[in-house]
Amino acid sequence: MLLAKQRRRRAMLPTHTRVWGYIQDATVGYGYRPLRAALWLTTLLACGALFFRARPPAPLEPEKAPPFNAVVYTLDLLVPITAFGQDVAFASRSTGQWLAYALTAAGWILTTTVAAGISRAINRQ
């Protein structure tokens, strides 16, 4: 019922806000379906890990860099509150650099959406 209300409200918004509404609806159902964000995060983690395993980034300082781990590197990019040190020790190039930017942006969007969904769920109870 509340989700339908959000969808009806979206139709009356300006175009840029309506686009954001479609993104919110598709990713987490306006915060009423936060488990969707976990699915998106898991999917992005798997895709990023597979890509960076096949095309590992170069270490910035080879003598000081920790051993590269594609999953941890992707997790470092995707979740803004983690600090495993992989993202600052390695630098992607070309397509990998654009993927790193996209993962970072998606991580911020999904993380803030999950936080909003959790706070909404807590306020309802």
NUNUPA-950611 format. One record per residue (C-alpha): residue in three letters; x, y, z. Coordinates in nm, 4 decimals. Layout:
N
+------+----------+----------+----------+
: rest :     east :    north :       up :
+------+----------+----------+----------+
:  Ala :        X :        Y :        Z :
...
+------+----------+----------+----------+
This chain:
125
+------+----------+----------+----------+
: rest :     east :    north :       up :
+------+----------+----------+----------+
:  Met :   0.0000 :   0.0000 :   0.0000 :
:  Leu :   0.2765 :   0.2475 :   0.0904 :
:  Leu :   0.4818 :   0.1306 :  -0.2076 :
:  Ala :   0.1853 :   0.1983 :  -0.4394 :
:  Lys :   0.1518 :   0.5439 :  -0.2850 :
:  Gln :   0.5166 :   0.6191 :  -0.3667 :
:  Arg :   0.4650 :   0.5016 :  -0.7245 :
:  Arg :   0.1599 :   0.7253 :  -0.7705 :
:  Arg :   0.3462 :   1.0200 :  -0.6217 :
:  Arg :   0.6377 :   0.9643 :  -0.8621 :
:  Ala :   0.4145 :   1.0392 :  -1.1630 :
:  Met :   0.3722 :   1.3996 :  -1.0464 :
:  Leu :   0.7423 :   1.4731 :  -0.9957 :
:  Pro :   0.9845 :   1.6541 :  -1.2301 :
:  Thr :   1.1754 :   1.4322 :  -1.4761 :
:  His :   1.5064 :   1.4161 :  -1.2863 :
:  Thr :   1.3280 :   1.3258 :  -0.9616 :
:  Arg :   1.1108 :   1.0735 :  -1.1433 :
:  Val :   1.4238 :   0.9006 :  -1.2797 :
:  Trp :   1.5622 :   0.8762 :  -0.9259 :
:  Gly :   1.2272 :   0.7317 :  -0.8182 :
:  Tyr :   1.2510 :   0.4607 :  -1.0831 :
:  Ile :   1.6009 :   0.3736 :  -0.9605 :
:  Gln :   1.4818 :   0.3581 :  -0.5993 :
:  Asp :   1.1843 :   0.1440 :  -0.6993 :
:  Ala :   1.3953 :  -0.1007 :  -0.9026 :
:  Thr :   1.6749 :  -0.1347 :  -0.6497 :
:  Val :   1.4997 :  -0.1442 :  -0.3128 :
:  Gly :   1.1342 :  -0.0655 :  -0.3639 :
:  Tyr :   1.1637 :   0.2811 :  -0.2062 :
:  Gly :   1.3178 :   0.1280 :   0.1053 :
:  Tyr :   1.0296 :  -0.1107 :   0.1629 :
:  Arg :   1.2315 :  -0.3992 :   0.0116 :
:  Pro :   1.5879 :  -0.3535 :   0.1430 :
:  Leu :   1.6780 :  -0.7170 :   0.0727 :
:  Arg :   1.6827 :  -0.6232 :  -0.2951 :
:  Ala :   1.9845 :  -0.4035 :  -0.2240 :
:  Ala :   2.1655 :  -0.7001 :  -0.0708 :
:  Leu :   2.0994 :  -0.8922 :  -0.3910 :
:  Trp :   2.2313 :  -0.6031 :  -0.6002 :
:  Leu :   2.5405 :  -0.5720 :  -0.3793 :
:  Thr :   2.6068 :  -0.9471 :  -0.4041 :
:  Thr :   2.5660 :  -0.9405 :  -0.7818 :
:  Leu :   2.7984 :  -0.6418 :  -0.8195 :
:  Leu :   3.0510 :  -0.8057 :  -0.5869 :
:  Ala :   3.0518 :  -1.1234 :  -0.7973 :
:  Cys :   3.0807 :  -0.9336 :  -1.1266 :
:  Gly :   3.3585 :  -0.7090 :  -0.9985 :
:  Ala :   3.5516 :  -0.9986 :  -0.8451 :
:  Leu :   3.5320 :  -1.1971 :  -1.1695 :
:  Phe :   3.6473 :  -0.8990 :  -1.3744 :
:  Phe :   3.9376 :  -0.8079 :  -1.1447 :
:  Arg :   4.0442 :  -1.1705 :  -1.1117 :
:  Ala :   4.0793 :  -1.1861 :  -1.4905 :
:  Arg :   4.2360 :  -0.8383 :  -1.5169 :
:  Pro :   4.4069 :  -0.7530 :  -1.1867 :
:  Pro :   4.5064 :  -0.3906 :  -1.1340 :
:  Ala :   4.8704 :  -0.2931 :  -1.1042 :
:  Pro :   5.0104 :  -0.2251 :  -0.7562 :
:  Leu :   5.0968 :   0.1386 :  -0.6900 :
:  Glu :   5.4060 :   0.0458 :  -0.4870 :
:  Pro :   5.4984 :  -0.3159 :  -0.5685 :
:  Glu :   5.7303 :  -0.3575 :  -0.2686 :
:  Lys :   5.4677 :  -0.2375 :  -0.0189 :
:  Ala :   5.1463 :  -0.3722 :  -0.1737 :
:  Pro :   4.9630 :  -0.6561 :   0.0000 :
:  Pro :   4.8819 :  -0.9681 :  -0.2024 :
:  Phe :   4.5999 :  -0.8876 :  -0.4427 :
:  Asn :   4.2581 :  -1.0378 :  -0.3708 :
:  Ala :   3.9887 :  -0.9652 :  -0.6305 :
:  Val :   3.6973 :  -1.0168 :  -0.3896 :
:  Val :   3.8419 :  -0.7911 :  -0.1198 :
:  Tyr :   3.9404 :  -0.5283 :  -0.3796 :
:  Thr :   3.5839 :  -0.5227 :  -0.5140 :
:  Leu :   3.4426 :  -0.5124 :  -0.1608 :
:  Asp :   3.6696 :  -0.2160 :  -0.0850 :
:  Leu :   3.5305 :  -0.0335 :  -0.3876 :
:  Leu :   3.1689 :  -0.1316 :  -0.3303 :
:  Val :   3.1162 :  -0.0773 :   0.0422 :
:  Pro :   3.2131 :   0.2762 :   0.1464 :
:  Ile :   3.2669 :   0.1984 :   0.5157 :
:  Thr :   3.5248 :  -0.0770 :   0.4704 :
:  Ala :   3.8993 :  -0.0211 :   0.4607 :
:  Phe :   4.0870 :  -0.3378 :   0.3731 :
:  Gly :   4.3582 :  -0.1373 :   0.1958 :
:  Gln :   4.3222 :  -0.3034 :  -0.1427 :
:  Asp :   4.1663 :  -0.0024 :  -0.3186 :
:  Val :   4.4526 :   0.2302 :  -0.2155 :
:  Ala :   4.7286 :  -0.0208 :  -0.2929 :
:  Phe :   4.6222 :  -0.0995 :  -0.6494 :
:  Ala :   4.5233 :   0.1141 :  -0.9483 :
:  Ser :   4.2986 :  -0.0091 :  -1.2242 :
:  Arg :   4.3496 :   0.1113 :  -1.5781 :
:  Ser :   4.1215 :   0.1571 :  -1.8774 :
:  Thr :   3.7981 :  -0.0452 :  -1.8467 :
:  Gly :   3.8872 :  -0.1533 :  -1.4936 :
:  Gln :   3.9117 :   0.2084 :  -1.3844 :
:  Trp :   3.5609 :   0.2832 :  -1.5157 :
:  Leu :   3.4293 :  -0.0304 :  -1.3477 :
:  Ala :   3.5916 :   0.0820 :  -1.0220 :
:  Tyr :   3.4166 :   0.4200 :  -1.0500 :
:  Ala :   3.0828 :   0.2526 :  -1.1240 :
:  Leu :   3.1202 :   0.0105 :  -0.8316 :
:  Thr :   3.2049 :   0.2968 :  -0.5956 :
:  Ala :   2.9034 :   0.5016 :  -0.7078 :
:  Ala :   2.6707 :   0.1999 :  -0.6929 :
:  Gly :   2.8032 :   0.1132 :  -0.3494 :
:  Trp :   2.7280 :   0.4601 :  -0.2137 :
:  Ile :   2.3792 :   0.4610 :  -0.3641 :
:  Leu :   2.2905 :   0.1120 :  -0.2422 :
:  Thr :   2.4426 :   0.1622 :   0.1016 :
:  Thr :   2.2541 :   0.4861 :   0.1651 :
:  Thr :   1.9362 :   0.3279 :   0.0336 :
:  Val :   1.9777 :   0.0287 :   0.2646 :
:  Ala :   2.0381 :   0.2641 :   0.5577 :
:  Ala :   1.7218 :   0.4569 :   0.4704 :
:  Gly :   1.5267 :   0.1310 :   0.4371 :
:  Ile :   1.6489 :   0.0040 :   0.7729 :
:  Ser :   1.5650 :   0.3310 :   0.9469 :
:  Arg :   1.2203 :   0.3288 :   0.7841 :
:  Ala :   1.1657 :  -0.0291 :   0.9033 :
:  Ile :   1.2712 :   0.0632 :   1.2566 :
:  Asn :   1.0401 :   0.3683 :   1.2597 :
:  Arg :   0.7431 :   0.1545 :   1.1501 :
:  Gln :   0.7826 :  -0.0775 :   1.4480 :
+------+----------+----------+----------+
